[in-house]
Amino acid sequence: MKITAKAPHKMPADLKKALIALPTAGKAWKSITPLARNEWICWVISGKKAETRTIRINKTLSKLNGGMRRPCCWAGCPHR
């Protein structure tokens, strides 16, 4: 499965690997807009600790599987 970001942020390898490992989340990823993808990527990479990033990747997969299209309760990417 090919996973791309097409957003201001580059797709981090750990998020890409996780999306490939969980095909339902990968399929959901492909269905969201580039702006929404950027929001998820920015949310994941904005965690300062490695453990926070891992938690955010797992939440991303869970939320995408649940039908959520953007991170909830987050101000959004300040880089756009």
C-alpha positions in Angstrom: 0.0 0.0 0.0 1.3 3.4 -0.9 0.9 6.0 1.8 1.6 9.7 1.0 1.2 13.0 2.8 1.1 15.6 0.1 1.1 18.3 2.7 3.5 20.9 4.2 4.9 18.3 6.6 6.7 15.2 5.3 5.3 11.9 6.3 7.3 10.6 9.2 8.5 7.0 8.8 7.0 5.7 12.0 3.5 7.0 11.1 3.8 5.7 7.6 4.8 2.2 9.0 1.9 2.2 11.4 -0.6 3.2 8.6 0.7 0.4 6.4 0.5 -2.1 9.2 -3.1 -1.3 9.8 -4.8 -1.4 6.4 -8.2 0.0 7.6 -6.4 3.1 8.9 -4.4 3.3 5.7 -7.6 3.2 3.7 -9.1 6.0 5.9 -5.9 8.0 5.5 -6.3 7.9 1.7 -9.9 9.1 2.0 -9.1 12.3 3.9 -8.0 15.6 2.4 -4.3 16.7 2.2 -5.1 19.4 4.7 -6.5 16.8 7.1 -3.4 14.6 6.6 -1.2 17.5 7.4 -3.2 18.1 10.6 -2.6 14.5 11.8 1.1 14.6 10.8 1.6 17.9 12.6 -0.2 16.6 15.7 2.0 13.5 15.8 5.3 15.3 15.3 4.5 18.1 17.7 4.9 15.7 20.6 8.2 16.5 22.4 8.8 13.0 23.9 9.1 9.8 22.0 6.4 8.2 24.2 4.0 11.1 23.4 4.6 10.5 19.7 3.9 6.8 20.1 0.7 7.5 21.9 -0.3 10.0 19.3 0.4 7.5 16.5 -1.7 4.9 18.2 -4.5 7.4 18.7 -4.3 8.5 15.1 -4.9 4.9 14.0 -7.7 4.4 16.4 -9.4 7.7 15.5 -9.1 7.1 11.8 -10.6 3.6 12.2 -13.4 5.2 14.1 -14.2 7.6 11.3 -12.6 10.8 12.7 -11.1 12.8 9.9 -9.1 15.4 11.9 -7.5 15.5 15.3 -10.0 16.6 18.0 -9.5 19.4 20.5 -6.3 20.6 18.8 -5.8 24.2 17.6 -4.4 22.9 14.3 -1.2 23.1 12.4 0.5 26.5 12.9 2.7 25.8 9.8 0.2 26.3 7.1 
